[in-house]
């Protein structure tokens, strides 16, 4: 679970960095990058949740 927490921290830092870069430069490419990062994080979150559910079912 510590790995998931570290990934969440990295995600927040990345989104904040790209958001700040967009605010400073006005380049909309940073918004697209934020979108891709969030979609990837959602995908990883779903996969981790599925592994957790499968683990709980197997260990029952």
MIDREN-266879 format. One record per atom (N, C-alpha, C, CB): residue in three letters; z, x negated, y negated. Coordinates in steps of 0.2 Angstrom, whole numbers, plus 5000, padded with zeros to 4 digits. Each point is the difference from the previous one (the first is absolute). Glycine has a CB too. Layout:
BEGIN
ALAZXY...
END
This chain:
BEGIN
UNK500049965006UNK500050044994UNK500049964994UNK500650095006UNK499649854994UNK500049954994UNK499349994998UNK501149955004UNK498550045001UNK499349994998UNK499750064996UNK499949935011UNK500350134991UNK499750054997UNK500350004992UNK499950075011UNK500749924989UNK500349994993UNK499649954996UNK501150045004UNK498849904999UNK499749954996UNK499350024998UNK500749925006UNK498950114999UNK499350034998UNK500150054994UNK499649985012UNK500950064988UNK500050054994UNK500149964994UNK500550095008UNK500049864992UNK500149964994UNK499349974998UNK501249985003UNK498449995001UNK499449974999UNK499550054997UNK500249915009UNK499850154994UNK499650054997UNK500150024993UNK499950045012UNK500849974987UNK500250024993UNK499849944995UNK500950075005UNK499249874997UNK499849944996UNK499350004998UNK501049935005UNK498650085001UNK499350004999UNK499750054995UNK499949955012UNK500450114989UNK499750064996UNK500249994993UNK500150085010UNK500549894989UNK500349994993UNK499549944997UNK501250045003UNK498749915001UNK499649954997UNK499350024998UNK500649925007UNK499050124998UNK499450034998UNK500050054994UNK499749985012UNK500850064988UNK500150044995UNK500149974993UNK500550085008UNK499949874992UNK500049964994UNK499449964998UNK501249985003UNK498450005002UNK499449964998UNK499550064997UNK500249915010UNK499850154993UNK499650054997UNK500250024993UNK499850045012UNK500849964987UNK500350024993UNK499849944995UNK500950075005UNK499149874997UNK499849944996UNK499350004999UNK501049945004UNK498650065001UNK499349994999UNK499650064999UNK500149905007UNK500150164996UNK499650064999UNK499550005005UNK500250014988UNK499749955017UNK499549995005UNK500250065006UNK499849874997UNK499850175004UNK500150065005UNK500049975007UNK499550084992UNK500249865009UNK500049985007UNK500749995003UNK498949944997UNK501650054998UNK500749995003UNK500250075002UNK500249914992UNK499650145005UNK500250075003UNK499750015007UNK500150054988UNK499349935013UNK499750005007UNK500449965005UNK498950024994UNK501349935003UNK500449955005UNK500750035002UNK499449904995UNK500950145000UNK500650035001UNK499950065005UNK500449974988UNK499150065011UNK499850065005UNK499949975007UNK499550064991UNK500249885010UNK499949975006UNK500649985003UNK498949974997UNK501650004999UNK500649985003UNK500450055002UNK500049914992UNK500050155004UNK500450065002UNK499850035006UNK500350024988UNK499049985013UNK499750035006UNK500249965006UNK499150054994UNK500949885006UNK500149965005UNK500850015002UNK499149924996UNK501350084999UNK500750015001UNK500250075003UNK500249934990UNK499450125009UNK500150065003UNK499850005007UNK499850064989UNK499649905013UNK499849995006UNK500549975005UNK498850004995UNK501549945002UNK500549965003UNK500650045001UNK499549904995UNK500750145000UNK500650045001UNK499950055006UNK500249994988UNK499250045012UNK499950055006UNK500049975007UNK499350074992UNK500449875008UNK500049965006UNK500849985002UNK498849964998UNK501550024997UNK500749985002UNK500450065002UNK500049914992UNK499950155005UNK500450065002UNK499850025007UNK500050034988UNK499449975013UNK499750015007UNK500449965005UNK498950044996UNK501149895003UNK500349965005UNK500750015000UNK499249914997UNK501250114998UNK500750025000UNK500150065004UNK500149954989UNK499450105011UNK500150065004UNK499949995007UNK499650074990UNK499949895011UNK499849985007UNK500649965003UNK498850004998UNK501549964999UNK500549965002UNK500650045002UNK499749914993UNK500550145002UNK500550055002UNK499950045006UNK500350004987UNK499150025014UNK499850045005UNK500149965007UNK499250074993UNK500649875007UNK500049965006UNK500749985002UNK498949964997UNK501550034998UNK500749985001UNK500550055002UNK499749914993UNK500050165007UNK500550055001UNK500250015007UNK499450054991
END
